Structures are given as structure tokens and as C-alpha cells.
Amino acid sequence: MPKTNTPQTATLDDAAFISRALARAFDDDPMMRWFFPEDSSRREGLDRYFTTIFTRQYVRHAICERTEAAAAFWVPAESQAQAVPDGETIRELQSILGDRAALFRDTVETAAKHAPREPHWYLAVIGADPAAKGQGHGAALLRSGLAKADAAGLPVYLESSAPANVPFYEHFGFTVREELQLPGGGPRLWAMWRKPRRTAHTSVAD
């Protein structure tokens, strides 16, 4: 029986589910395979990684939503200064990443240099368990967040290292803003941008 793909707010109580779902979702992601190159330990590393960023960072300072097989973390414009890892979170991530921690740091710094300066919403993470592929979980979460950004009258920015996902995002109105080559022999990163769309609550004068 398909799992419901109706988005709902995620809380700390969802941490175990979210980390498992995202670990499965990102198991074949080029950037995550670069950060966690060992097949035997990648799933465990991803589970710890997503647990850390969800519980210590995004659930506190972002809009986190889930379905029964997927999760998404959205950072509104007004929350971006707070939704960054503190010192303890950075140390925890370094421990999880081990000898790949420096590559991770360089990647974060590279991405930050190319991030847009104008006010926008940032789609930090979105992923669905491959076991639920084709059931619309990712699309439902994407529509939910985009509706909130549109209601705020703001564009949305994301980065993807999976070329197969670029057409999916384009279907929802994103365009490729820039293509980055990550340092240290890392994969390419597609920076994507979506302009806000008018909603029923947007007046002609806005």
C-alpha cells in the first residue's frame, strides 16, 4: 500500500525516521558518495550526518516538512543568518566525515561564495526513500515549500549534484543559474533559481 505523501511539519520526534529516509535517498548522490566513499559505511555515515544537521540546525531555524517516505528542509530569508552550524555542530560533522572533513569544509565555502545575495528562500535538503519512488513524495514536499515562498513573494535557490534531478526541478520552474566544479576533484554542482509566482493573495500592485 503506498505511503501517504501529504506534507506535515517535522519535529524532533521525527529525527530517526528523517535520517533513515534521507540516508536512503542520498545513497547514490554524487556529492554524498564523494563525502562518504566507502560503500560499507556510507549509509551509517549519512544517517549520522542527517541526524546532526536536522536536530542541531534545521529543525531549530528552518521549516522542516516530511511525508511518510521523504523530508525537506527550507530556510526562509529571515532565518538564514541563524540556520548555520555552530561550533559544536561543526565538530560533530568533522567527526562524522573523518578524513573527508576538509573537502566538506571547502565545498561549503565554495557554495557560500556563489549563493545569491538578494533575499530568497533556500531549499537546503529534499529527498525521498527510493522504495517510494513514483509515489509523488518529493513533488508534494516541493510544491508545499514553493507555495510558502510564493506567498512571501520571494525566489527560491537550491544546489544539486545529481544531473538527473535538474529536469525535475526545471519542471517546477527552476532554471540553472550556475554550474560549479567543486574543489578537490569533487563532482559538479548545479545552482538553480526559481522566481516567485503570483498567488491568489498577491495584488496587482505588488
Secondary structure, DSSP 8 states (H G I E B T S, - for coil): -------EE--GGGHHHHHHHHHHHTTT-HHHHHHS--HHHHHHHHHHHHHHHIIIIIHHHSEEEE-SSEEEEEE-GGGTTTSS--HHHHHHHHHHHGGGHHHHHHHHHHHHHHS--SS-EEEEEEEE-GGGTTSSHHHHHHHHHHHHHHHHT--EEEEES-GGGHHHHHHTT-EEEEEEE-TTT--EEEEEEE-----TT--TT-
